[in-house]
C-alpha cells in the first residue's frame, strides 16, 4: 500500500467525522469489508474515541471474528516504541544524542554513527535482511537474533551505504541496533524493558512483543496474518517460511497490540507522560538532512491539516497505518491482517461522500 493510498484512508475518517456521520462511516467500512478488508480501525479527536470498529476475521479458518481485543503485528509501527525507549535512556543520562555507538561496541568497524543518526535513519548501515538471506553469511535453518546482527556487523566488514549523517535512507538495521542498545544499557531484554517502562505504566494491557516461531505464543487474541487477493472467504494463508530467519529480531518490528492500546500510546506522547515535552517535540520534528523524518515517525505538513506525524507497517500479511494531527489532536489507526491493498477506488468514493456531508 502506498503512502497516498493510506492518506486517502485517513481522509475518509477526517472528512466524514467532521459531521459526526458515524453510521455512514460504518457503512463505508462494511463496503471495504465486502471488498476483502479484514482489520480494526479507530478515530479519536482530542481526548475522546469518536469511532472504532472491527471488520473481518482474526482467524479465517476457525471463523473467529475480530474484536476490540484483537492483537495485530504492528510491523514498522513498532519503531516509535524503540525510539521512545532510547529517549527514556537519554533522560536517565545513560545516553546522549551524540553518543557514538563505538563507545557501546568498540569492535564495530564503523566510525561516527551517533544515536541521533540511528533514530533519523541517517546511519548508513547496510540492510540486515540483505545479508541474512545469503547462505554465505547465515545458516537459513536458524532464526537470527539481535545479537547475531551485532556479531555480523562486527565481523563481516559490510561497508556503509553512505557516510553517517550525510543522507537519509530508511533503515531497519538502525532500529535493531537501537533495541540492542536498550538491552545492553538497561541490562534486560527489550521485551522486559517495554513491559516495565511503557506497557504497564500506560495500562497497555493488550500489548507485547510476539515472535511466533522463535518463541511460540498461544494468546487467543492474536490475529493471523494473511496474504490474499479476491474472495474474502477464501484467504490465502500465510507465514512466508523464507522469512522465519528474521523472527527472533526486535526493534524494527514484532510489537503486537490493539487500536485502543495505540490510542493510550498517542495520548501518552501528547501529554509527555513518558518523555519530556522537548524530547517529544524533537521526536516529532525533522532536521536539515531529513526534514520529513522524526524518531520512528514520518513528518508531513498540509494546508488543511497542518503538521502531522504518521507511519506505516507491512509484514507477513499485516498492513498498518497511524496518523496524528498535532493541531487538531486527531488520531487515526488502521490495522489490517490480510494484505488489503485495494483502497483507491473505494477511498475516492468515501472521501467524496465525506466532503459532501460537510457542505
Residue frames relative to the residue before (quaternion, step in Angstrom):
aa qw qx qy qz dx dy dz
X 1.0000 0.0000 0.0000 0.0000 0.00 0.00 0.00
X 0.3683 -0.7454 0.5132 0.2130 3.55 -0.84 0.95
X 0.6475 -0.5080 0.3942 0.4089 3.55 -1.30 0.35
X 0.6281 0.5384 -0.3435 0.4446 3.61 1.02 -0.73
X 0.6402 0.5141 -0.3240 0.4699 3.58 1.01 -0.79
X 0.6695 0.4998 -0.3001 0.4603 3.55 0.95 -0.88
X 0.6254 0.5231 -0.3398 0.4688 3.58 1.05 -0.69
X 0.6069 0.5446 -0.3469 0.4634 3.56 1.10 -0.65
X 0.6125 0.5398 -0.3482 0.4608 3.56 1.05 -0.75
X 0.6415 0.5127 -0.3253 0.4688 3.57 0.97 -0.84
X 0.6498 0.5354 -0.3283 0.4282 3.56 0.90 -0.90
X 0.5446 0.6035 -0.3885 0.4339 3.56 1.12 -0.61
X 0.7233 0.4239 -0.2432 0.4879 3.55 0.77 -1.03
X 0.6674 0.5435 -0.3202 0.3958 3.55 0.83 -0.99
X 0.7411 0.4133 -0.2423 0.4703 3.57 0.73 -1.02
X 0.6739 0.4950 -0.3110 0.4517 3.60 0.93 -0.79
X 0.7156 0.4728 -0.2729 0.4357 3.56 0.88 -0.89
X 0.4835 0.6412 -0.4570 0.3823 3.59 1.19 -0.17
X 0.7363 0.3533 -0.2124 0.5366 3.60 1.15 -0.60
X 0.4344 -0.7174 0.4416 0.3188 3.59 1.31 0.22
X 0.3168 0.7701 -0.4900 0.2579 3.57 1.12 0.70
X 0.0284 -0.8772 0.4793 0.0022 3.55 0.70 1.16
X 0.6435 0.5202 -0.3367 0.4493 3.58 0.95 -0.79
X 0.6303 0.5288 -0.3321 0.4612 3.55 1.06 -0.74
X 0.6528 0.5126 -0.3182 0.4581 3.57 0.97 -0.82
X 0.6342 0.5146 -0.3328 0.4714 3.58 0.97 -0.81
X 0.6500 0.5126 -0.3161 0.4634 3.57 0.96 -0.84
X 0.6607 0.5052 -0.3027 0.4655 3.56 0.99 -0.84
X 0.6469 0.5029 -0.3205 0.4753 3.58 1.02 -0.74
X 0.6235 0.5250 -0.3436 0.4665 3.58 1.10 -0.61
X 0.5775 0.5461 -0.3745 0.4775 3.55 1.18 -0.46
X 0.6124 0.5228 -0.3357 0.4888 3.57 1.07 -0.75
X 0.6542 0.5162 -0.3170 0.4528 3.57 0.91 -0.92
X 0.6492 0.5106 -0.3138 0.4683 3.58 0.97 -0.82
X 0.6841 0.4633 -0.2741 0.4922 3.56 1.17 -0.57
X 0.7151 -0.4719 0.2454 0.4535 3.59 1.29 0.06
X 0.4765 0.6805 -0.4489 0.3292 3.61 1.22 -0.09
X 0.0087 0.7529 -0.6580 0.0006 3.55 -1.08 0.81
X 0.4703 0.6779 -0.4551 0.3350 3.58 -0.52 1.12
X 0.4332 -0.6613 0.5488 0.2719 3.51 -1.41 -0.01
X 0.1041 -0.7919 0.6007 0.0361 3.56 -1.07 0.79
X 0.0286 -0.7850 0.6188 0.0073 3.55 -1.22 0.57
X 0.0443 -0.7551 0.6532 0.0337 3.53 -1.13 0.78
X 0.0213 -0.7910 0.6112 -0.0202 3.58 -0.86 1.01
X 0.1428 -0.7658 0.6232 0.0687 3.53 -1.16 0.71
X 0.8113 -0.0796 -0.0312 0.5783 3.53 -0.52 1.31
X 0.8121 -0.2743 0.1844 0.4809 3.63 -0.67 -0.97
X 0.6550 0.4912 -0.3195 0.4770 3.57 1.14 0.50
X 0.3547 -0.6672 0.6076 0.2447 3.52 -1.13 0.74
X 0.2403 -0.8042 0.5334 0.1047 3.56 -0.53 1.22
X 0.8054 -0.0256 0.0650 0.5886 3.55 0.96 -0.86
X 0.1416 0.7467 -0.6481 0.0489 3.53 -1.15 0.72
X 0.0382 0.8148 -0.5755 0.0586 3.53 -1.09 0.66
X 0.2497 -0.7391 0.6092 0.1422 3.51 -1.31 0.50
X 0.0057 -0.8110 0.5812 -0.0666 3.56 -0.81 1.04
X 0.7832 0.2883 -0.2167 0.5065 3.57 -0.59 1.10
X 0.6180 -0.5906 0.4265 0.2955 3.51 -1.33 -0.36
X 0.4302 -0.6485 0.5682 0.2676 3.52 -1.17 0.73
X 0.7729 0.0216 0.0124 0.6341 3.55 1.16 -0.71
X 0.3167 -0.7835 0.5066 0.1711 3.58 -0.39 1.22
X 0.6434 0.5448 -0.3359 0.4200 3.60 0.94 -0.85
X 0.7580 0.3511 -0.1827 0.5185 3.55 0.97 -0.90
X 0.3738 -0.7610 0.4514 0.2781 3.57 1.35 0.02
X 0.3096 0.7322 -0.5293 0.2963 3.56 0.96 1.00
X 0.3484 -0.7645 0.5106 0.1830 3.55 -0.56 1.18
X 0.5182 -0.5990 0.5094 0.3365 3.53 -1.23 0.51
X 0.0011 -0.7750 0.6318 0.0121 3.56 -1.24 0.59
X 0.7615 -0.3950 0.2510 0.4483 3.59 -1.29 0.03
X 0.7183 0.4482 -0.2508 0.4693 3.60 1.12 -0.60
X 0.4227 0.7118 -0.4671 0.3107 3.59 1.25 0.09
X 0.2582 -0.7831 0.5551 0.1090 3.56 -0.83 1.09
X 0.1584 -0.7873 0.5945 0.0408 3.53 -0.91 1.06
X 0.4805 -0.6121 0.5396 0.3212 3.54 -1.22 0.56
X 0.3407 -0.7856 0.4840 0.1803 3.58 -0.52 1.20
X 0.2444 -0.7624 0.5510 0.2354 3.59 1.18 -0.48
X 0.8583 -0.1385 0.0781 0.4880 3.63 -0.84 -0.87
X 0.4654 0.6299 -0.4756 0.4006 3.61 1.19 0.03
X 0.5347 0.6414 -0.3848 0.3933 3.57 1.28 -0.37
X 0.5698 0.6532 -0.3819 0.3207 3.60 1.07 -0.66
X 0.6213 0.5508 -0.3588 0.4265 3.61 1.02 -0.65
X 0.6191 0.5244 -0.3411 0.4748 3.60 1.13 -0.57
X 0.6153 0.5254 -0.3350 0.4828 3.57 1.07 -0.72
X 0.6484 0.5281 -0.3156 0.4483 3.57 0.95 -0.89
X 0.6818 0.4752 -0.2984 0.4694 3.58 0.86 -0.91
X 0.5910 0.5591 -0.3696 0.4489 3.61 1.05 -0.64
X 0.6551 0.4961 -0.3003 0.4844 3.58 1.00 -0.84
X 0.6531 0.5115 -0.3179 0.4591 3.60 0.94 -0.85
X 0.6131 0.5340 -0.3506 0.4648 3.59 1.07 -0.62
X 0.6502 0.4976 -0.3122 0.4818 3.59 1.03 -0.75
X 0.6056 0.5358 -0.3491 0.4736 3.58 1.11 -0.66
X 0.6866 0.4731 -0.2870 0.4715 3.59 0.92 -0.86
X 0.6467 0.4800 -0.3124 0.5038 3.58 1.26 -0.37
X 0.4663 -0.7120 0.3998 0.3404 3.58 1.37 0.13
X 0.4483 0.6797 -0.4641 0.3488 3.59 1.15 0.52
X 0.7728 0.1610 -0.0780 0.6089 3.55 1.32 -0.32
X 0.1631 -0.7208 0.6489 0.1811 3.51 -1.40 0.08
X 0.6339 -0.5139 0.3942 0.4227 3.58 -1.19 0.35
X 0.7246 0.4481 -0.2316 0.4695 3.56 1.08 -0.75
X 0.3840 0.7331 -0.4850 0.2826 3.60 1.23 0.05
X 0.3231 -0.7268 0.5771 0.1853 3.56 -0.86 1.01
X 0.4661 -0.7110 0.4395 0.2898 3.61 -0.76 0.96
X 0.5374 0.6028 -0.4202 0.4138 3.61 1.21 -0.17
X 0.5831 0.5501 -0.3894 0.4536 3.59 1.19 -0.30
X 0.6612 0.4670 -0.2947 0.5078 3.58 1.26 -0.38
X 0.7736 0.0663 -0.0274 0.6296 3.58 1.04 -0.86
X 0.2457 -0.8287 0.4847 0.1343 3.62 0.13 1.25
X 0.6870 0.5061 -0.2925 0.4316 3.59 1.11 -0.58
X 0.4412 0.6755 -0.4786 0.3463 3.59 1.19 0.00
X 0.3906 -0.7621 0.4686 0.2170 3.62 -0.82 0.91
X 0.5813 0.5714 -0.3723 0.4438 3.59 1.11 0.62
X 0.1900 -0.7845 0.5831 0.0919 3.55 -0.98 0.88
X 0.8414 0.2916 -0.1817 0.4171 3.52 -1.16 0.67
X 0.4908 0.6250 -0.4678 0.3869 3.62 1.17 0.31
X 0.1408 -0.8125 0.5634 0.0515 3.57 -0.57 1.14
X 0.6917 -0.4499 0.3654 0.4308 3.52 -1.36 0.18
X 0.6791 0.4848 -0.3076 0.4574 3.60 0.89 -0.84
X 0.5822 0.5554 -0.3784 0.4576 3.60 1.08 -0.58
X 0.6583 0.5025 -0.3058 0.4697 3.58 0.95 -0.86
X 0.6640 0.5204 -0.3038 0.4427 3.58 0.89 -0.93
X 0.7676 0.3700 -0.1783 0.4921 3.59 0.98 -0.87
X 0.4851 -0.6778 0.4321 0.3444 3.62 1.21 0.27
X 0.4887 0.6594 -0.4267 0.3799 3.56 1.00 0.86
X 0.4168 0.7532 -0.4422 0.2517 3.61 1.23 0.19
X 0.3371 -0.7407 0.5118 0.2753 3.58 1.00 -0.78
X 0.4020 0.7208 -0.4808 0.2959 3.60 1.22 0.12
X 0.5147 -0.6528 0.4541 0.3205 3.60 -1.02 0.76
X 0.5916 -0.5811 0.4348 0.3511 3.55 -1.25 0.51
X 0.3936 -0.7493 0.4762 0.2382 3.58 -0.53 1.14
X 0.6000 0.5646 -0.3722 0.4274 3.61 1.08 -0.57
X 0.6164 0.5782 -0.3320 0.4189 3.54 1.11 -0.72
X 0.7554 0.3502 -0.2350 0.5016 3.59 0.94 -0.73
X 0.5846 0.5679 -0.3921 0.4266 3.63 1.09 -0.41
X 0.6755 0.5138 -0.3064 0.4312 3.58 1.02 -0.72
X 0.6189 0.5342 -0.3460 0.4603 3.60 1.27 -0.12
X 0.4802 -0.7035 0.4511 0.2664 3.56 -0.72 1.11
X 0.6052 0.5763 -0.3601 0.4147 3.57 1.12 -0.56
X 0.7399 0.3757 -0.2175 0.5138 3.59 1.22 -0.47
X 0.8325 0.1083 -0.0102 0.5433 3.57 1.02 -0.69
X 0.4543 -0.6578 0.5411 0.2609 3.55 -1.06 0.92
X 0.3649 -0.7919 0.4522 0.1876 3.57 -0.38 1.27
X 0.6017 0.5526 -0.3643 0.4471 3.60 1.25 -0.12
X 0.6832 0.4827 -0.2757 0.4735 3.60 1.27 -0.25
X 0.3832 -0.6880 0.5669 0.2417 3.55 -1.22 0.62
X 0.3457 -0.7620 0.5160 0.1835 3.58 -0.73 1.08
X 0.2258 -0.7423 0.6150 0.1405 3.54 -1.29 0.51
X 0.7056 -0.4237 0.3336 0.4596 3.57 -1.28 0.04
X 0.6522 0.5212 -0.3278 0.4421 3.57 0.92 -0.83
X 0.6083 0.5437 -0.3503 0.4599 3.57 1.10 -0.64
X 0.6413 0.5149 -0.3280 0.4648 3.58 1.02 -0.75
X 0.6396 0.5102 -0.3228 0.4759 3.58 0.96 -0.85
X 0.6522 0.5178 -0.3162 0.4545 3.60 0.95 -0.86
X 0.6727 0.4924 -0.3004 0.4634 3.60 0.93 -0.87
X 0.6386 0.5132 -0.3268 0.4712 3.58 1.01 -0.78
X 0.6680 0.5188 -0.2916 0.4467 3.57 1.08 -0.78
X 0.8065 0.3506 -0.1488 0.4523 3.57 0.84 -0.99
X 0.7192 0.5026 -0.2598 0.4032 3.61 1.05 -0.61
X 0.3165 -0.7971 0.4709 0.2068 3.59 1.31 -0.12
X 0.1520 0.7726 -0.5911 0.1748 3.57 0.83 0.97
X 0.4208 -0.7150 0.4882 0.2710 3.62 -0.80 0.89
X 0.5404 -0.5835 0.4895 0.3578 3.56 -1.22 0.47
X 0.5202 -0.6369 0.4735 0.3155 3.57 -1.15 0.61
X 0.7626 -0.0923 0.0687 0.6366 3.56 1.25 -0.58
X 0.6358 -0.5150 0.3926 0.4201 3.56 -1.24 0.28
X 0.5334 -0.6672 0.4226 0.3029 3.55 -0.78 1.08
X 0.8141 0.2685 -0.2106 0.4700 3.54 -0.99 0.91
X 0.6485 0.5275 -0.3227 0.4439 3.58 1.27 0.05
X 0.7857 0.1709 -0.0889 0.5879 3.59 1.21 -0.44
X 0.3108 -0.7038 0.6014 0.2153 3.51 -1.41 0.14
X 0.1840 0.7634 -0.6019 0.1455 3.56 -0.67 1.13
X 0.5280 -0.6733 0.4157 0.3084 3.56 -0.64 1.19
X 0.0244 -0.8396 0.5381 -0.0704 3.55 -0.71 1.14
X 0.2773 -0.7378 0.5975 0.1475 3.54 -0.58 1.19
X 0.6017 0.5814 -0.3544 0.4175 3.57 1.04 -0.77
X 0.6369 0.5506 -0.3336 0.4241 3.58 0.93 -0.86
X 0.7116 0.4453 -0.2661 0.4739 3.59 0.96 -0.81
X 0.5579 0.5429 -0.3901 0.4917 3.58 1.23 -0.32
X 0.6466 0.5073 -0.3094 0.4784 3.57 0.98 -0.86
X 0.6401 0.5263 -0.3295 0.4523 3.62 0.97 -0.81
X 0.6562 0.4922 -0.3157 0.4770 3.60 0.93 -0.83
X 0.6330 0.5256 -0.3267 0.4651 3.58 1.07 -0.71
X 0.6134 0.5296 -0.3370 0.4793 3.57 1.12 -0.66
X 0.6137 0.5366 -0.3426 0.4670 3.59 1.00 -0.80
X 0.6728 0.4959 -0.3019 0.4585 3.58 0.87 -0.91
X 0.6847 0.5018 -0.2975 0.4370 3.58 0.87 -0.94
X 0.7425 0.4222 -0.2372 0.4629 3.59 0.87 -0.93
X 0.7055 0.4296 -0.2678 0.4960 3.59 1.12 -0.56
X 0.2988 -0.7876 0.4802 0.2446 3.57 1.35 -0.25
X 0.6325 0.4367 -0.3622 0.5272 3.53 0.97 0.97
X 0.6038 -0.5381 0.4066 0.4249 3.58 -1.21 0.12
X 0.6209 -0.5352 0.4118 0.3982 3.55 -1.22 0.47
X 0.6129 0.5594 -0.3315 0.4490 3.56 1.04 -0.80
X 0.6923 0.4651 -0.2776 0.4768 3.59 0.88 -0.93
X 0.6156 0.5473 -0.3495 0.4465 3.59 1.04 -0.72
X 0.6635 0.5019 -0.3050 0.4636 3.57 0.88 -0.94
X 0.6654 0.5164 -0.3124 0.4393 3.55 0.88 -0.93
X 0.7204 0.4595 -0.2526 0.4541 3.57 0.83 -0.98
X 0.8070 0.3523 -0.1449 0.4512 3.57 0.83 -1.00
X 0.7821 0.2837 -0.1592 0.5315 3.59 1.16 -0.42
X 0.7586 0.4190 -0.2522 0.4305 3.59 0.46 -1.16
X 0.7004 0.4592 -0.2860 0.4656 3.62 0.81 -0.92
X 0.6765 0.4858 -0.3260 0.4473 3.67 0.78 -0.83
X 0.7329 0.4085 -0.2344 0.4910 3.60 1.06 -0.68
X 0.4040 -0.7157 0.4667 0.3266 3.60 1.28 0.02
X 0.3148 0.7118 -0.5482 0.3062 3.55 0.97 0.88
X 0.0329 -0.8822 0.4691 -0.0222 3.50 0.62 1.26
X 0.7001 0.4180 -0.2671 0.5135 3.57 1.27 -0.20
X 0.5789 0.5861 -0.3573 0.4401 3.56 1.22 0.51
X 0.2473 0.7511 -0.5866 0.1747 3.56 -1.02 0.82
X 0.5154 -0.5731 0.5181 0.3708 3.52 -1.35 0.12
X 0.0296 -0.7795 0.6257 -0.0017 3.55 -0.99 0.90
X 0.0055 -0.7553 0.6551 -0.0184 3.55 -0.93 1.04
X 0.2986 -0.8628 0.3777 0.1541 3.50 0.21 1.39
X 0.7203 0.3676 -0.2439 0.5353 3.59 1.11 -0.55
X 0.6654 0.5174 -0.2992 0.4472 3.57 0.89 -0.95
X 0.7894 -0.0030 0.0449 0.6122 3.57 1.02 -0.88
X 0.2523 -0.8259 0.4818 0.1486 3.61 0.27 1.27
X 0.1121 -0.7861 0.6078 0.0043 3.54 -1.07 0.90
X 0.2293 -0.8075 0.5352 0.0946 3.58 -0.72 1.10
X 0.2247 0.7952 -0.5295 0.1917 3.58 1.19 0.44
X 0.3943 -0.7518 0.4738 0.2343 3.65 -0.59 1.08
X 0.6623 0.5129 -0.3119 0.4484 3.61 1.19 -0.36
X 0.4740 0.6559 -0.4555 0.3709 3.60 1.25 0.02
X 0.3393 -0.7181 0.5709 0.2080 3.54 -0.94 0.89
X 0.3892 -0.6675 0.5746 0.2698 3.54 -1.35 0.23
X 0.3303 -0.7465 0.5445 0.1928 3.58 -0.97 0.85
X 0.1176 -0.8117 0.5720 0.0116 3.54 -0.96 0.95
X 0.2421 -0.6819 0.6624 0.1942 3.48 -1.31 0.55
X 0.1640 0.8277 -0.5169 0.1443 3.58 -0.47 1.06
X 0.0530 -0.7215 0.6862 0.0757 3.44 -1.47 0.34
X 0.8021 0.3501 -0.2131 0.4342 3.55 -1.14 0.56
X 0.8742 -0.0722 0.0525 0.4773 3.54 -1.16 -0.77
X 0.4394 -0.7217 0.4704 0.2544 3.58 -0.69 1.10
X 0.6722 0.5029 -0.3002 0.4528 3.60 1.15 -0.53
X 0.7380 0.3218 -0.2171 0.5519 3.57 1.27 -0.03
X 0.0303 0.8301 -0.5552 0.0417 3.59 0.56 1.10
X 0.3818 -0.7068 0.5510 0.2261 3.51 -1.19 0.60
X 0.2161 -0.7900 0.5648 0.1014 3.55 -0.14 1.34
X 0.9603 -0.0888 -0.1416 -0.2234 2.01 -2.15 1.18
X 0.8713 -0.0841 0.0669 0.4788 3.47 -1.16 -0.87
X 0.3535 -0.7267 0.5557 0.1950 3.54 -0.72 1.12
X 0.3899 -0.7723 0.4510 0.2195 3.57 -0.33 1.27
X 0.6015 0.5728 -0.3599 0.4250 3.58 1.14 -0.56
X 0.6737 0.5054 -0.2889 0.4552 3.59 1.21 -0.46
X 0.4393 0.7256 -0.4490 0.2810 3.59 1.23 -0.09
X 0.5685 0.6148 -0.3880 0.3852 3.61 1.12 -0.53
X 0.6842 0.4794 -0.2819 0.4717 3.63 1.19 -0.48
X 0.4895 0.7436 -0.3868 0.2406 3.58 1.27 -0.29
X 0.6775 0.4883 -0.3076 0.4559 3.62 1.16 -0.24
X 0.5938 0.6114 -0.3329 0.4035 3.57 1.31 -0.07
X 0.0908 -0.8025 0.5895 0.0170 3.58 -0.94 0.93
X 0.5749 0.5960 -0.4467 0.3386 3.54 -1.33 0.31
X 0.7541 0.2849 -0.1686 0.5672 3.55 1.03 -0.84
X 0.7967 0.0151 0.0074 0.6041 3.58 1.30 -0.20
X 0.6071 0.6356 -0.4005 0.2589 3.54 -1.34 -0.61
X 0.5327 0.5714 -0.4532 0.4293 3.64 1.15 0.02
X 0.1344 -0.7669 0.6252 0.0539 3.55 -1.01 0.94
X 0.1527 0.7983 -0.5660 0.1380 3.57 -0.88 0.91
X 0.4972 -0.6377 0.5086 0.2959 3.54 -1.39 -0.13
X 0.6519 -0.4976 0.3800 0.4278 3.57 -1.26 0.19
X 0.6755 0.4963 -0.3136 0.4460 3.61 0.94 -0.79
X 0.6228 0.5114 -0.3485 0.4787 3.59 1.05 -0.61
X 0.6350 0.5141 -0.3361 0.4685 3.60 1.03 -0.65
X 0.5971 0.5363 -0.3601 0.4755 3.58 1.14 -0.53
X 0.6207 0.5158 -0.3381 0.4841 3.61 1.03 -0.74
X 0.6365 0.5499 -0.3112 0.4422 3.56 1.03 -0.84
X 0.7063 0.4507 -0.2854 0.4653 3.58 0.77 -0.99
X 0.5961 0.5448 -0.3606 0.4668 3.61 1.11 -0.58
X 0.6482 0.5172 -0.3211 0.4574 3.59 0.98 -0.80
X 0.6447 0.4954 -0.3243 0.4835 3.58 1.02 -0.74
X 0.6516 0.5245 -0.3118 0.4506 3.58 0.93 -0.91
X 0.7628 0.3825 -0.1863 0.4869 3.58 0.96 -0.91
X 0.4102 -0.7359 0.4494 0.2971 3.61 1.32 0.13
X 0.1948 0.8213 -0.5079 0.1717 3.55 1.04 0.84
X 0.7772 0.3481 -0.1675 0.4967 3.58 0.96 -0.88
X 0.7963 0.1014 -0.0250 0.5958 3.55 1.04 -0.79
X 0.6538 -0.5507 0.3596 0.3740 3.56 -1.24 0.46
X 0.6580 -0.5048 0.3873 0.4027 3.54 -1.28 0.40
X 0.6612 0.5193 -0.3195 0.4371 3.59 0.90 -0.86
X 0.6830 0.4641 -0.2947 0.4809 3.59 0.99 -0.76
X 0.5997 0.5360 -0.3592 0.4734 3.58 1.12 -0.59
X 0.6493 0.5122 -0.3139 0.4664 3.58 0.96 -0.86
X 0.6424 0.5117 -0.3175 0.4740 3.57 1.03 -0.77
X 0.6303 0.5403 -0.3137 0.4609 3.56 1.06 -0.83
X 0.7340 0.4158 -0.2044 0.4966 3.56 1.08 -0.85
X 0.6791 0.4620 -0.2798 0.4971 3.60 1.23 0.31
X 0.4064 -0.6815 0.5505 0.2597 3.51 -1.26 0.49
X 0.3253 -0.7106 0.5679 0.2583 3.55 -1.29 -0.34
X 0.7728 -0.3741 0.2351 0.4556 3.57 -1.27 -0.10
X 0.6833 0.4724 -0.2856 0.4779 3.59 1.07 -0.66
X 0.8110 0.0649 0.0115 0.5813 3.57 0.96 -0.86
X 0.1633 -0.8469 0.5013 0.0692 3.55 0.24 1.30
X 0.7425 0.3946 -0.2260 0.4918 3.60 1.13 -0.52
X 0.6512 0.4980 -0.3142 0.4788 3.58 1.25 0.27
X 0.1417 -0.7726 0.6159 0.0609 3.54 -0.72 1.13
X 0.6681 -0.4371 0.3699 0.4751 3.56 -1.05 -0.76
X 0.8336 -0.0571 -0.0111 0.5493 3.58 -0.25 1.27
X 0.7174 0.3433 -0.2144 0.5670 3.56 1.31 0.21
X 0.3442 -0.6883 0.5903 0.2437 3.54 -1.30 0.39
X 0.2962 -0.7594 0.5614 0.1429 3.57 -1.13 0.71
X 0.0311 0.7853 -0.6172 0.0373 3.57 -0.93 0.93
X 0.1333 -0.7680 0.6210 0.0826 3.56 -1.29 0.35
X 0.0460 0.7937 -0.6056 0.0352 3.57 -1.03 0.75
X 0.6282 -0.5476 0.3915 0.3901 3.57 -1.21 0.43
X 0.7128 0.4748 -0.2638 0.4437 3.57 0.94 -0.87
X 0.7909 0.3214 -0.1542 0.4973 3.59 0.98 -0.80
X 0.3699 -0.6750 0.5383 0.3434 3.55 1.03 -0.72
X 0.7642 -0.3397 0.2575 0.4840 3.57 -1.15 -0.55
X 0.0751 0.7824 -0.6164 0.0472 3.55 -1.02 0.83
X 0.2872 -0.7263 0.5987 0.1777 3.53 -1.28 0.51
X 0.0269 0.8073 -0.5861 0.0637 3.54 -1.06 0.73
X 0.0203 0.7722 -0.6329 -0.0511 3.51 -1.35 0.11
X 0.2671 -0.7380 0.5984 0.1611 3.51 -1.31 0.42
X 0.1089 -0.7776 0.6129 0.0879 3.55 -1.29 0.23
X 0.0348 0.8020 -0.5921 0.0707 3.57 -0.92 0.89
X 0.3336 0.7375 -0.5263 0.2605 3.58 -0.45 1.19
X 0.8777 -0.0456 0.0188 0.4766 3.56 -0.98 0.95
X 0.7899 -0.3186 0.1543 0.5008 3.56 0.85 0.96
X 0.6366 0.5046 -0.3277 0.4825 3.59 1.25 -0.26
X 0.0066 0.7620 -0.6474 0.0118 3.55 -1.00 0.92
X 0.0136 -0.8395 0.5369 -0.0826 3.56 -0.48 1.25
X 0.0454 -0.7812 0.6226 0.0060 3.51 -1.28 0.52
X 0.0732 0.7714 -0.6318 0.0194 3.56 -1.07 0.76
X 0.0399 -0.7923 0.6081 -0.0294 3.52 -1.14 0.77
X 0.0532 -0.7848 0.6174 0.0099 3.54 -1.03 0.88
X 0.2372 -0.7691 0.5834 0.1092 3.56 -0.77 1.13
X 0.4133 -0.7663 0.4318 0.2357 3.58 -0.47 1.20
X 0.7104 0.4734 -0.2866 0.4348 3.61 0.78 -0.93
X 0.7757 0.3412 -0.1831 0.4982 3.60 0.75 -1.01
X 0.3239 -0.7769 0.4766 0.2537 3.59 1.32 -0.22
X 0.3539 0.7046 -0.5227 0.3242 3.54 0.94 0.98
X 0.1091 -0.7970 0.5940 0.0105 3.52 -1.04 0.87
X 0.0330 -0.7820 0.6223 -0.0118 3.55 -0.91 0.99
X 0.0565 0.7718 -0.6331 0.0173 3.56 -1.01 0.81
X 0.0532 -0.7700 0.6358 -0.0095 3.53 -1.01 0.95
X 0.0354 -0.7923 0.6083 -0.0312 3.56 -0.65 1.17
X 0.0157 -0.8145 0.5786 -0.0398 3.57 -0.62 1.14
X 0.2106 -0.8097 0.5395 0.0946 3.57 -0.96 0.85
X 0.7355 0.3933 -0.2738 0.4789 3.62 1.10 0.43
X 0.6105 -0.6253 0.3477 0.3397 3.56 0.92 1.00
X 0.2456 0.8047 -0.5094 0.1809 3.56 1.07 0.69
X 0.0185 0.8340 -0.5476 0.0656 3.58 -0.49 1.18
X 0.5691 0.6262 -0.3799 0.3738 3.60 1.22 -0.21
X 0.1717 0.8387 -0.4936 0.1531 3.56 0.79 1.11
X 0.6073 0.6648 -0.3682 0.2318 3.54 0.83 -1.02
X 0.7121 0.4633 -0.2865 0.4429 3.59 0.65 -1.08
X 0.6994 0.4566 -0.2780 0.4744 3.59 0.80 -1.01
X 0.6346 0.5434 -0.3427 0.4297 3.59 0.96 -0.76
X 0.6317 0.5283 -0.3360 0.4571 3.57 0.99 -0.79
X 0.6488 0.5063 -0.3108 0.4754 3.55 1.04 -0.81
X 0.6634 0.5141 -0.3051 0.4499 3.57 0.97 -0.87
X 0.6474 0.5107 -0.3225 0.4648 3.58 0.96 -0.82
X 0.6360 0.5243 -0.3289 0.4609 3.56 0.96 -0.87
X 0.6506 0.5176 -0.3068 0.4633 3.59 0.96 -0.89
X 0.6707 0.5123 -0.2979 0.4460 3.56 0.93 -0.92
X 0.6667 0.5039 -0.3048 0.4569 3.57 0.94 -0.87
X 0.6400 0.5267 -0.3306 0.4514 3.57 1.00 -0.78
X 0.6590 0.5290 -0.3109 0.4349 3.57 1.05 -0.75
X 0.6801 0.4711 -0.3033 0.4728 3.62 1.19 -0.33
X 0.5946 0.5889 -0.3603 0.4120 3.60 1.24 -0.23
